[in-house]
Amino acid sequence: MLEYLKYISICGLLAQIALCQPVPENRLELASSGVHVVDVPEERDALIRLLDKARSYYTLREARQAYHLKTSFTVTSGGRTEFDGDWQLDEMFSPSHGFRLTARTAGYVFEQLRTSNLTYQDTPGGTFPLRLHEAHGHLLGPLESTRNMRRDLIRTVDASLNGAPVTCLLLSDARRSSEAGAPGRLWQEREECLDPQTGHLLLHSPAPGLYVLYDFSQPVKFESKELPGKMTVVENETTVIEERVESLEALAKVDPNDFTPTAQMRSKRPGTAMSGLEKFTLGPTRPSSATIQTVVIFGLLTPDGKVAEAHALQSSDPALIEAALRRVSQIRFQSAVAPGADREQHELFAVVHLTPDAP
């Protein structure tokens, strides 16, 4: 886990106004009105069970069966992030040996092993691209543990996605319950929209402006697990990742050599694990009577505390985007991981509230 060395907190009336500014309209922003707090224990428990069911579909390793997963995905970021183009991803898992992940695109190869509770990898620079992190993480681990969700503020609204009914949950830190009366989504909320009958996760939005769509029209099944045949990542109105599950099969014969780190992998210890997202909010740097504007900055938080591949999910104002990026770049992070332990890489979302006169 990473700790902030410098953090500009949000406080006072100005922050309350900033946080209550509406999230921009978007065809995939399904919780724009009619949202209400769920505070009846039985109703909260029912929604958490629905989320837990959604998680149960994609937690392949919990089946404790050896498997071989192959996906392909295409990145079209327009140069805002690294390695646009076609990718192939290959993951093998054995309960007794660990897992092996290989990803390839033009000019880049990523290989990672996790065995005996240690991560080994062979990749340039010791980290891996943002879009690879997304393609793997959004498919196989989009939801937080329901244990953590039990402490969250939960708000909900019934909506429709592609003509089908969905139940959308908005989740955030319960300590900000003073803002819970807002009719639509708040900037700090995560949004999860599920099929109320099957429990399939159909839309995942960790922050406003980024939406992950899951297509279960042709699901790929393995034991009791079930993956969407297709996954699409959209930033605002632009598709940046299209991923297809090519196959998911039992690994009938496990070769121990496939899970044995090479000498080069051992020489690059400690390895870097794909960890969960980090999200925080920055308020205006000084009081102002001007209108507060908000930009979400999305990028990669590397193990050495740097922010890489950062870009804005809102605003067409270059000056506003530059100011938000500058605020995020000024934050310093320090790893709290013990020496010699696996390092961590995170997707990073920074909700930045700015005034037009922001430096």
Secondary structure as UniProt FT lines:
FT   STRAND          2..4
FT   HELIX           12..19
FT   TURN            27..28
FT   STRAND          36..37
FT   HELIX           41..58
FT   HELIX           60..63
FT   STRAND          67..75
FT   TURN            78..79
FT   STRAND          85..94
FT   TURN            95..97
FT   STRAND          98..105
FT   TURN            106..107
FT   STRAND          108..115
FT   TURN            116..117
FT   STRAND          118..122
FT   HELIX           124..126
FT   HELIX           130..140
FT   HELIX           146..149
FT   TURN            150..151
FT   STRAND          152..161
FT   TURN            162..163
FT   STRAND          164..173
FT   HELIX           174..179
FT   TURN            180..181
FT   TURN            187..188
FT   STRAND          190..194
FT   TURN            196..198
FT   STRAND          201..207
FT   TURN            208..209
FT   STRAND          210..215
FT   STRAND          220..222
FT   TURN            223..224
FT   STRAND          225..227
FT   STRAND          230..235
FT   TURN            236..237
FT   STRAND          238..250
FT   HELIX           256..259
FT   HELIX           263..267
FT   STRAND          272..274
FT   STRAND          278..282
FT   STRAND          293..301
FT   TURN            303..304
FT   STRAND          307..312
FT   HELIX           318..329
FT   STRAND          333..335
FT   TURN            339..340
FT   STRAND          343..354
FT   TURN            356..357
//
